[in-house]
């Protein structure tokens, strides 16, 4: 029996087969080329999307998540982004992922947070990874609180807030999404996108 992430990818591809690629690309800020190929960037990689497949064609920084099904999950959420019918622009108001679940979803187990595991209290390591990924440093909001900005997808900017730990509290790295992100994804695929982003970025070591 096929794994769930393979079935999801195949379902997404069946929907893409009926999609107007040219319209979607223009509305979502993606590159379109005839006879029907969309290019989409994710974490220094470029993926080529056709109505038959989604394939990685370029990788400017070498990284690799070890999570099972990662590549299928990533390709599926890239496909979901193209399938989105949203016609909104970012409003530059940011909130954490659980905000979109209206309290149903919580992510309090920092011990499993791939960003905390990867970078811990090593802010210099985090900075190096952030620069490699193409993130932009925004400000030090308060002592030990550093804010970075990143365009995760053309219409979905995010902010990463690095809270430097001390003897009492561990380091915390929070990802905040533009409030319009939920217009492009239902909550479940948005959560998968979050997992792909944090899992992928954590491998930038």
N, C-alpha and C positions, 0 to 999 in steps of 0.2 A: 504493500500500500504506500502511495506517495506521501511524503511528509507534508504537513499543512502549509509550510512556507512555499513549497513547490506548487501546490494547488492554488494558492493565492496568486503567485506569479502568473500562472497559466490563465487564471480568471482575469487578471489585469490585462494581459495580452489580448484576450478575446474582446475586451472592451475597447482597447486601443485600435483594433482592426476596423472599428466603426467610427473612429474619431476624425474630426477635421483638423489635421495637424497644422495647417497653415494658420487657421484662425486661432487655435490654442497657443501657438508659438508667439503670434503677434500680441495677444492679450496678456500672456504670462512673462513676456520679456525674454524669450528663448530664441536661439538661432535656428532658422529653418532653411533647408536647401532641397531643391527638387531632386528626384521625383517624390520625395516624402520622407525626409530625415530631419529629426530634431536633435540638436546638441544641447546637453544639459550638464552643468558643472556641479560637482559636489566634493568638497574637501580636497581640492587640488587635482581631482580626477575629472576627466570629461567622458561622458557616456553618450553613445549614439543610439537613438531610439527610432526604430522603424515599426511598421505594423506586424513584423515577424519576430523581432527580438529587441532586447536592450543589452548593449555590450559596452564594456569599458574599452576606450580607444586611446586614451592618453592618461599618463600619471606623472605629474610634475614633482611630486614628493612620494617616496616609497613608504607605504604604510599598509598594515594588514590586521584586521580584527580577527580574533580566533573564535568568535562566537558562532555556534552552529547556525547555519542558514543565513548568515549575515549578508552575503552577496544577493541572495534571492530577496531577502527583506528590503535591502536597499533599492534594488531594481524595481520592486513593487511600489515603494513609496514614490520613486521618481515617476513611475507610470501614473500613479494616483494624482500627482501634481499636474501632469499634462491633462488628465481627465477632468480636473477641476473646472467648474463653470464660474468661479469667482470673478468678479469685475471690480475689485477694490484695490486701493493702494495702501501701503503701510501708513499707520497713523503715528508711529514713533511713541507709542505707549506700551510698556512692556510688563509682562506678568509671568510667573512660573507655570510650568506645565499643569500642575494640579488645578489651577484656576479654571481651566477649560472643562474640567470634569464636574464642576459644581460640588466639590467635596467628596465625590465618590472615590476618586483616586488619590492616594497619598504615597509619597516616596520618602519615608523618614529613615530608612535603613542606610545610613551613610557608609556602613562597612562594605556595602556592595556597590557603592558609587564608583564607576570606572575612573572618573576624573580624580577623585580623592585618592584612589589606589595608585593611580599613575603618577600623580604630581605631589601628593602629600603636602609637606610644608616647604617644598622646593620651588619657590616662586621664580627663580631664574630658569629652571627647567620648563616651567609653564610658559614663561615669556618666550623662550626659544621655540617651543612648539607652536605657540600662538602666531609668532612671526612667520614660521614656516607655512602655516595654514593660510596666511594672508589676512589675519585679524588686525584690527586697528586699535591701538591703545587710546582710550577716551579720557580717563581721569583717575586720580586717586581721590575718591570721594571723602574718605576719612583715613586716618592712619591705619594701614594694613588692609584697606578695602580698595581693590583695584578693579576698574571696569574696562572691559574690552568689547568692541563692537565687531560684528561679522555678518556678512550676507550669506546665510545658509542656502537659500534659493533666491532667485531674482526678486520675488515679492515677499520674502520672509526673512527680514533681518532679525538677529538675535543679539542679546548682550550676555556676556559671561562676567559674573561678579566673583572675584577671588577674595575670599575672606581669610586673611592670614591667621593661622592658629597660634595658640600660646600654650602655656603649661596647663591651663584649665580647659580650653576648648580646642578641638582639632580644626585643622583647615577645612573650609567648606568652599566648594566651587559651584555656584548656582547659574543655571542657564535660564534666561528670560526670553520669552517670545513676544513679538509684536502681537497686539490684541486681535489683529485681523487674521492671524494664522489659522484660526478655527474656521474661517471662511473657505480656506483652500483644502483643508483636511477635516474629516470627522475625527473625533477624539482618538479612536483606536489607531488609525494610521499615523496620526500626529505623534502619538506615543511611540510608535515604531520608528518614525523619523528621528525622534529624540534619542532613542536607543542606538540607532545607526550613527548619529552625530557624536554622541558621547563615547560610544565604543570605538569608533574610528579615530576620533581626536586623541583618545587615551593612548593609542598606539604610536603617536608622534613622539617617541622618546629616543 
